[in-house]
């Protein structure tokens, strides 16, 4: 397999995983709310708060 073929295969794999919803919560949240900087900031702020509290 050439390098280009390998890269295309990895890209197809990523796209299939996204369609199937195989992403961790932070990635999924960021993808879903990429248009909302405020929502993303709130999410990461909440993550930091929960991490320091427990």
C-alpha positions in Angstrom: 0.0 0.0 0.0 1.4 3.4 -0.9 1.5 6.2 1.6 -1.3 8.0 -0.2 -3.5 4.9 -0.1 -2.7 4.4 3.6 -3.7 8.0 4.4 -6.9 7.7 2.5 -7.7 4.4 4.3 -7.1 6.1 7.7 -9.3 9.0 6.7 -12.1 6.6 5.7 -11.7 4.8 9.0 -12.0 8.1 10.9 -15.1 9.1 9.0 -16.8 5.7 9.7 -16.0 6.1 13.4 -17.5 9.5 13.4 -20.7 8.2 11.7 -20.8 5.3 14.2 -20.3 7.7 17.1 -17.0 6.1 18.3 -15.5 9.3 19.8 -14.7 10.2 23.3 -17.1 12.6 25.0 -14.8 15.7 24.7 -14.3 15.1 21.0 -18.0 14.5 20.4 -18.9 17.6 22.4 -16.4 19.7 20.6 -17.5 18.4 17.2 -21.2 18.9 18.0 -20.7 22.4 19.4 -17.8 23.6 17.2 -19.9 26.6 16.3 -20.3 27.6 20.0 -17.1 28.8 21.6 -19.1 29.7 24.7 -20.5 26.1 25.0 -17.0 24.7 24.5 -15.5 27.0 27.1 -18.2 26.1 29.6 -17.6 22.4 29.0 -13.9 22.6 29.6 -14.5 24.9 32.6 -16.7 22.2 34.1 -14.1 19.6 33.4 -11.4 21.6 35.2 -13.8 22.2 38.2 -14.7 18.5 38.5 -11.1 17.5 38.2 -9.9 19.8 41.0 -12.8 18.8 43.2 -12.4 15.1 43.0 
